[in-house]
Amino acid sequence: MLIKDIRTKRLKMPWVAPPRTGLRLIGDRDYLIVEVETQSGIVGMGFLQPLMGGTAVIEACIQQMLKPILIGEDATQIER
């Protein structure tokens, strides 16, 4: 089960009741969705929600650093 593609998507959603962190009021929730597709068509999906932003940086790391070395690797070798 070899990895064929890794896709990312950033989402921004408003809070119903925004939390405060220190003196700052957080206005929106940022999510990063990651999909890993295998050559057999199976797609796995995960997400993360950092409270203080940073999804653009994490997405860039995945696309520029991780994706090139993961394409073609065995998706079942999760410990690796």
Protein Blocks (a to p, Z undefined) as FASTA:
>chain_A
ZZfbdcddddddddfbdcdehjbccfbdcddddddddfkopacddddddfkgjjlmmmmm
mmmmmmmmmgopafklmmZZ
